[in-house]
């Protein structure tokens, strides 16, 4: 996916890296409406779910999503998440998260997005984001309607 943003530059997005708890899920369960959005995202985007799996439910929740190429990895620390984003090629990666352990990956990614859900957002992470969304539904919808990204970041 390519998004040309006047006064900002061109984003070439190949990967979306998603935190699980607090971002895609609350209390270990996918937020209502997340599953169909993950399944509807453009097929050229590779989705990666990273999690410390605090509630022990992430794998079965993610395995229930009908999307080829959805990658699940157990990554807990900020350093692990940052290394993962860099290994993918941070210049072609979007990171979406909410917790303190997501701060570094949001800062490193070509586009960092915070999703504010029931768990809240760490202030340090909020300050590293390029876009702040009122929830994961809005954050995922950016990639179904990329003109929203343009409208937010253009200058």
C-alpha positions as CSV (number, residue, x, y, z in Angstrom):
1,X,0.0,0.0,0.0
2,X,1.3,3.4,-0.9
3,X,0.0,6.7,0.6
4,X,1.2,10.0,-0.7
5,X,0.8,12.7,1.9
6,X,1.2,16.3,0.8
7,X,3.9,18.1,2.9
8,X,4.7,14.8,4.7
9,X,6.0,12.4,2.1
10,X,5.1,9.0,0.7
11,X,4.4,6.0,3.0
12,X,5.0,2.6,1.5
13,X,3.4,0.1,3.8
14,X,4.1,-3.6,3.7
15,X,3.7,-4.6,7.4
16,X,1.4,-3.7,10.2
17,X,2.7,-4.7,13.6
18,X,-0.1,-4.9,16.2
19,X,0.1,-5.2,20.0
20,X,-2.5,-7.7,21.3
21,X,-3.6,-6.8,24.9
22,X,-4.8,-3.3,25.2
23,X,-4.8,-2.8,21.5
24,X,-6.6,-5.6,19.7
25,X,-8.0,-7.1,22.9
26,X,-9.2,-6.1,26.3
27,X,-8.7,-8.6,29.2
28,X,-7.4,-11.2,26.7
29,X,-10.4,-11.1,24.3
30,X,-10.5,-9.5,20.9
31,X,-12.6,-6.3,20.9
32,X,-15.9,-6.6,19.1
33,X,-15.5,-5.8,15.5
34,X,-11.7,-6.4,15.3
35,X,-11.9,-9.8,13.7
36,X,-13.8,-8.7,10.5
37,X,-11.6,-5.7,10.1
38,X,-8.4,-7.7,10.3
39,X,-9.9,-10.0,7.7
40,X,-10.9,-7.1,5.5
41,X,-7.6,-5.3,5.4
42,X,-5.9,-5.2,2.0
43,X,-4.2,-8.6,1.3
44,X,-0.9,-7.0,0.3
45,X,-0.5,-5.9,4.0
46,X,1.2,-8.5,6.2
47,X,-0.1,-8.4,9.7
48,X,2.0,-9.3,12.7
49,X,0.6,-9.6,16.2
50,X,3.1,-9.2,19.0
51,X,2.2,-10.0,22.6
52,X,3.5,-10.8,26.1
53,X,0.1,-12.6,26.3
54,X,-0.7,-11.5,29.9
55,X,-4.0,-13.4,29.9
56,X,-2.8,-16.5,28.0
57,X,-5.5,-16.2,25.4
58,X,-3.8,-14.5,22.5
59,X,-3.0,-17.5,20.3
60,X,-6.5,-19.0,20.2
61,X,-8.0,-15.5,19.7
62,X,-5.7,-14.8,16.8
63,X,-5.9,-18.3,15.2
64,X,-9.6,-17.7,14.9
65,X,-9.0,-14.8,12.4
66,X,-9.5,-16.0,8.8
67,X,-6.6,-14.2,7.2
68,X,-3.7,-15.8,5.3
69,X,-0.3,-14.6,6.4
70,X,-1.3,-13.4,9.8
71,X,1.8,-13.8,11.9
72,X,1.7,-14.3,15.7
73,X,4.9,-13.8,17.8
74,X,5.5,-13.7,21.5
75,X,7.4,-10.5,22.2
76,X,7.3,-8.9,25.6
77,X,9.9,-6.3,26.1
78,X,10.3,-2.9,24.3
79,X,13.6,-4.1,22.9
80,X,12.1,-7.3,21.5
81,X,9.3,-5.3,19.8
82,X,11.7,-2.7,18.5
83,X,14.0,-5.4,17.0
84,X,11.1,-7.1,15.4
85,X,10.0,-3.9,13.6
86,X,13.6,-3.1,12.5
87,X,14.0,-6.6,11.2
88,X,10.9,-6.2,9.0
89,X,12.2,-2.8,7.7
90,X,10.8,-0.1,9.8
91,X,10.6,2.3,6.8
92,X,7.8,0.0,5.4
93,X,6.1,-0.8,8.7
94,X,3.2,0.6,10.7
95,X,3.1,-0.1,14.4
96,X,-0.1,0.1,16.4
97,X,0.0,-0.2,20.2
98,X,-0.9,1.4,23.5
99,X,1.5,0.3,26.3
100,X,4.9,1.4,27.5
101,X,6.4,-1.7,25.9
102,X,5.1,-0.4,22.5
103,X,6.8,3.0,22.7
104,X,10.0,2.2,20.9
105,X,8.4,0.3,18.0
106,X,5.9,3.2,17.4
107,X,8.8,5.6,17.3
108,X,10.9,3.4,14.9
109,X,8.1,2.6,12.5
110,X,7.3,4.7,9.4
111,X,3.9,5.3,11.0
112,X,3.2,4.9,14.7
113,X,-0.5,4.7,15.7
114,X,-1.9,4.7,19.2
115,X,-5.3,3.1,19.8
116,X,-7.1,4.2,23.0
117,X,-9.2,1.4,24.3
118,X,-10.4,0.4,27.8
119,X,-6.9,-0.2,29.1
120,X,-5.8,3.3,28.2
121,X,-2.5,4.5,26.8
122,X,0.9,5.1,28.4
123,X,1.8,8.8,28.0
124,X,5.3,8.0,26.8
125,X,3.8,5.9,24.0
126,X,1.2,8.5,23.1
127,X,3.9,11.1,22.6
128,X,5.7,8.8,20.1
129,X,2.7,8.3,17.9
130,X,2.1,9.9,14.5
131,X,-1.6,9.3,14.8
132,X,-3.8,8.8,17.8
133,X,-7.1,7.0,17.3
134,X,-10.1,6.7,19.6
135,X,-9.9,2.9,19.4
136,X,-8.6,0.0,17.4
137,X,-11.6,0.0,15.1
138,X,-10.7,3.6,14.0
139,X,-7.0,2.6,13.8
140,X,-7.6,-0.4,11.5
141,X,-10.1,1.6,9.4
142,X,-7.2,4.0,8.4
143,X,-6.0,1.2,6.1
144,X,-9.4,0.6,4.6
145,X,-9.7,4.3,3.9
146,X,-6.2,5.7,3.6
147,X,-7.5,9.2,2.8
148,X,-8.0,9.4,6.5
149,X,-4.2,9.1,7.0
150,X,-3.7,11.9,4.4
151,X,-6.2,14.1,6.1
152,X,-4.5,13.7,9.5
153,X,-0.9,14.1,8.4
154,X,-0.9,16.5,5.5
155,X,0.4,20.0,6.0
